[in-house]
């Protein structure tokens, strides 16, 4: 088990937690009968888009956002790890594309982009 800042990492969440550092999740782990990320704010549209695209569910309540992995039991560590790793890779890919567009824009080569997602 690792630890990043204030977040205790559990097995399946290590790669996703590292990828989500810029998003500042409040917690990651087994929460309300789901493997999930918890935010005390609304995460970026990038996170929400990737969550929906990779099969996670998004719940918003009282200024908190829970991004949960449905239908994976607490003991199904390998299945949860696989899903969270897919989420982390998609997030990294999307972040690289966004960073590339910003860098080109700063360098004066502004591309016309209809949508990033």
Secondary structure by P-SEA (a helix, b strand, c coil): cccccccccccccaaaaaaacccccccccccccccbbbbcccccaaaaaaaaaabbbbbbcccbbbbccccccccaaaaaaaaaaaaaaaaaaaaaaaaaaaaaaaacccccccccc
